[in-house]
Amino acid sequence: MAGFKDLDFNERRASAQKAREAALAKLKARPPKSEAELAQGRAAAEAREAALAEKRNAAAQAKLKADEEAQTAKAAALDASPTELTEAERKAARDSKYAARKKRKAGR
């Protein structure tokens, strides 16, 4: 069985050059895209970007609304009874806080 032939630097450089030339020839052989195809691609990219921006805005609005609801619930819990809260009232305040947090996380 023949031993492994270690390529020297010049052979490796030549094979890399051949690979580059083959890739360039393959790239040049492709037909150019028409103006209609380019316009269609641009329109699709703009539509994707608009949809993504709308999704971001909706998520931001939902987060703001959830934060406002949480602050309102917190303020209502503080204003409702300045005295000691009953066990049921503490449970209701805790549940509303957890529900607001879950709603915020669902909007992400």
PENOR-V573437 format. One line per field, one symbol per residue. ss: DSSP state (2 for helix, 1 for strand, 0 for the rest). psi: psi as a letter, one per 40 degrees, with the letter a starting at -180 (. if undefined). Layout:
ss = ???
psi = ???
//
This chain:
ss = 000000002222222222222222222220000022222222222222222222222222222222222222222222220000002222222222222222222200
psi = hiihhhhiddddddddddddddddddddeiiiiiddddddddddddddddddddddddddddddddddddddddddddddheahiidddddddddddddddddddde.
//
